[in-house]
């Protein structure tokens, strides 16, 4: 007995992996495929996982684990960063915004590509070492941190206005965040004595890129000097921040907001993990999804089961209870959320964590998809 089209439609739209969805669609009878073609195409785009990688001197685009396109740079130097920016600046006569791929090379050249047509658009060359690059979440504004803080405000004709809002910003690691509505960049600097991966937040600066004016807030500095706020540091969609705080012989996920004159903690959640040396725990990355926090840590103690002195453990925590869901002797990358999955890199493998089943599977090996695999994965982004 054949199933009705409506039921096949439900089954198809419940399929979350693009390859499985395609396999199911192709196996349907011709008449059902024809009726579900539009639904299938829309769902395929929705569940597609696209990963843009910076590998040696090119950007490589993987779609659902398969090599799709390699963008070769016009110079022989490795890529530092890759970014994907949706609805960037207006370039065509119809006034349509485009999606862009951006690469930053070690020779400090920023290149823009049309993500839809995959064609080269333009480039900007910087005369000093690029330490970081950020894009405004809603406006065509790009920030480049090098020896100074450069802000590029793009217009509708692919031109831009360059502003240097702050000079001599130093070499210490910093974190940069655009204010969502005000013409401001929040800058968090690490302590000069910081060592290791969990840096201590030391200095807070607000930079107004319209007036080329930077302010230091003494009251917030008092918080940083009297408390041990550590990286990773995240900015949430509502403008609040979250980092790791060490206090009272324990580590916490600390959420806070910044007012005109103050830093206000809004939530503390104790980090539960099985290390005996709580003060030396290094949280490599974390991400909050609903009621859960997912994070991974470095542990340098000897692991009898795998006979290694170096183990990285991946946890899932709800409330004050945590569980190890994965461990490895390899270094784990940043954690990115997409389509109800968490995606990260373990050595040369992209791994995928299904948040419904809590199962971690191998997604694909990036270096098995390219001709010359003797290269490092310098950076990646998922869209």
N, C-alpha and C positions, 0 to 999 in steps of 0.2 A: 504494500500500500504506500503510495507516494505521499510525502508530507506536503502540506499547503505552503504556498509562497510566503505567507506571513510568518510561519514558523521558521522557514529557512532564513528569512530576513533577520529574525531574532538571533538565531544561532550564529549567523555570519557576523552580526554586530557585537556578539559576545566574545568573538575571537580577538585576542589582544596582540598576538604576534603576527607581523605582516606576512611572513613566509607561510605560516599556517593558514592565514586568511586567504591568500592567493591559491594555495593548494585546494582548500575547500571550495572556493568559487569555481575553479577550473573543473572540479569533479561534478558539478551540478549539471542536470539536464539542460539542453540548449534553451528551451523555452523559459526555464526559471532564471538562467543566467541573463537572458535578455531583459526580463522584468526587474532583476536586481542589479543591473549594470551600474546605474547611477548611484544607488546606495553603496555598492561595493567600492566604487571609485572614491566617494566621499569618505568612507570608513578607512580605506587604505591610506589616504593622506593623514587622517586623524591619528592612526596608530603607528605611522612611520617613525622610525628612530634614525635620525641623520646625525652623523658624527664627523665633524671637521677636525682634522689632525694636522699639526705642524711636524713634518718629518724631514729632517735635513733642510734642503733649500726649496721645499715645495709644500703646498697645502694638498692634502688628500681627503677626498670626500667619500665616506662610506655610508651607504643607504641600506638599513636593515642588515648590516653585517657584510655586505658585498661592496667591493671596490667600484666606485662610480666614476669619479673624475680626479685627475691629478692636475693641479694648477702649478706650473713651473714658474719660478721667479726669473726675472731677467738679470740676475746677478748671482754670483757664486758665494753665497753665505747662508748660514743656517737661520731658521725662523725662531724667534723668541716666543711670540704670542700669536694665537689665532682668536678671532672673535666673529660672532654672528650678530648682526644688528637688524632687527625687523623695522620696516617702515622708516628707512633712513631719509635722506634729503630728496627733494623733488628734482627729477632730471628730464622728464619728457614733456611734450607739449600739452598732453592731457592733464598734467599736474598730478600724476599718480606717484605715490611714494614707492620706493623699491626696498627689497631686502638685500643686505650687503654681507659679503665675506670680507674680513679685514685681516691682513697679516702684518706683523712687525718683525723685521729682520734684525740680525745682530749688527748689521751696518746701519741700523736706525732709519730704515726706509719703511714707511707705512703705505701699504697698497690696498686699494679698494676694488672689489669685484662685484658685479651684479650676480646675486645668488640664484636668480631665476634663469637668466640666459647664460650665466657662467662666463661672462666676458669681462675683460679688464676695463676699469673706469678711469682711475687716476692714481697718483701717488704723491706723498709728501715726504720730503727728506729732512731729517732733523740733524743738527750739527753737534749733538751731544748724546750721551748714552741714555737710551730710553729705559726707565726703571718700571714704569707702569703705564697703562692706557685704560681709560674708562669712557663710557658713553652715557649720556643723559637718558633716563628711562622713557621720557616723552618728548624731548626736544632734539633738534639736529645739532647737538653740541658734543664735542669730543675734548677730553682732557688728556694731556700727555705730561707725565712727570719725568723730567730729565734733570739737568743742572738747575733749571728753573721750572716753574709750573706754567705750562702753555695751554691755553684754552682756545679752541677753534669753533667759531660759530658759523655754520654753513647756511648759504642762502639757496634760493630756488634754481639758480643757474650754475650749480656746482662750484661756485666760488665760496670763499670763507673769509671771515675776519679773525685775525690772530691777536690774542691778548696774552701778555705775560703777567700773571697776577701775583707771582711771588718768586723772588730770585734767591739763589744760594740756599736751596732747600736741604742740602747735606746728603750724605750717603746712607744714613741709617734707614732701615726698613720702615716704610710707612704704608698706611691704608687710606684710600681715597674714596669718598662717597659723595655723589651729587645729592643736594637737597632736592626733594621732589618738586617743590613749588618756588622756592626762593633762589636767587642767583648766587648760590653759595656752594662751596665744596668743603666738606668736613674732612679734616686730616688728623689721623691718629698716628703718632710716632712712637717707636719702641724705645725702651730705656737704653742708654749707651752701654750699660753693663750686661745687656741681654745676651745670653748664649743658648744654644739649642733651638728646638723647634717652637716651644711655647714662649713667645716673647712677652715681656711685661709692658703694658701700655703705660706711657710715661708723659706724653705731651698731647694736648688737644688744640687744634687751630681751626678757625673758621676763615675761609678765604672768599671774599666777595669778588667775583670775576667781572662784574660790571663796573665796579669802582676801583679795581686793582688794589684792594685793601684787605689786609690780613689782621685778625685779632686773636689774642691769646686770652683764654678765660681762666682767671686765677682760681675761682671757686672749684671748677672741675679739676684743675691741677691738684687741688688738695685731696680730692677723691683718689686720684691716681697715685699720689705720694703716700697716702695712708692705707691704701688697699692694694691687694695683689690681683689686678685685672690682667688676664693673659689672653693671647690669641689661641685659636682662631677667633676672628671678629666678623660678625655678619650684620648686614642691614636688612631688616624686614620690610615688607611691602607697605606697612603703615608708618614707616620712618623711625621705628624703634630699632635698638641694637641688641645683639646678644653676643656674649663672649664667655670665657671660662674665668671664674673667680676662685682664688684659693684663700680660705679664711677658716679659722677654728679647726685646723688640722684636717680639712676636707676640701675637695674641689666641687664647684657648683657651676651649672649653667646659669648665667646671670643675664636677665633681660633688663634693659634700662632705656630711658628716654633722656634727651637733652633739651632743656628749656633755655630761655634767654640767659639765665644766670646760674643754672644748676644742673646737676646730673641726678636723676631720680631712678632708683632701682624699683622695678615693678614686679619682679619674680625671681626667686632663687630655687633651683632644683638640684639637690645633691646628686653628684655623679657617682653611681655605684659600679665599681669594677673590682676585679679580684687581685690587684697589685698590692703587695705588702708595703711598698714605698709610695705612699699616697702623695707626698710632696713633690716627688719626681715624676709623676705620671705626665706623659706628653700626649695631649689630645691632638691628633693630626688633623682631623676634620670632623664636623658634625652637621647634621641636618635634621630639622624638626618637621615631621609629617603627622598632622593630626595630634593624637595623644602620645605618639611615640617620638623618641629621639634616637637617631642612629648615629653612632660615632665609632671611630677606630683609634687605637692607642699604640704607642711604642712601649714594649716591655723588654728590658735588657737582661732580665734574669734568666737563668738556665731552665730550659724546658726539657724535662726528662723524656717526654713522649717523642718529640721530634729531634732531640739532641742538638739543639741550637741555643745560642746565647741571645739571639735576636728574634723576637716574635712580635708580629703585629696582629692585634685582635680587634674584631669588628663586633660591636655590641648593639643590641636593641633594648631600650629602656622605656618603661612605662611607669610613671609615678616614681617610687623609690626602689623598683625592682628591675634588674637588668639581666640579660642573657647573652652569652657569647654565641654568635651565629656563624662566625667564620674566623679562622686564623691562618696565618701564612708566615713564612720566613722572608717573603718579598715585601718591598715597600708598596703600600697602597696609595692610590692617587686621591684627589678630591672626589667627593660624592656629589652626583648630580641626579636630580629627580626628573623623570619624564614618563608620562603615560602609566602611572601607578607602578613604576619600576624605579629602583635606585641603580645607577650605573657607575662603575668605577673600574680602574685598571689595576690588575695584579701582574706585575712584570710585563709580559708582552700580550697578556690576555685582557680583553674587555669582559667583565663579569656583570651579570644582571640579577638583581634581587627582586623577585615578585612579592609585592607587599600584601597580596591576598593569601599566598601560600607560604610566605616566608622562606622560600626556597631560592638558593643561589645557584645559578647555572653559568657555564661558560657561554659567552655570546659569540665571540670570534677572536682569533689571533690577528692583530693588525699587521705584524711583520710577515705573515704567511701570504698576505694579499698583494705584496709589492715585489718587484723584481729583485731589488737589492735590499736585503733585510738587515744589513749590518749598520743600522742607524738607530738613533734614540728617538723616542716619542717626546718631543720638546713641550708640546702643549696640545690640548684638545678642548672642544666645546660641543655641546649637544643641543639640537634644536628640532 
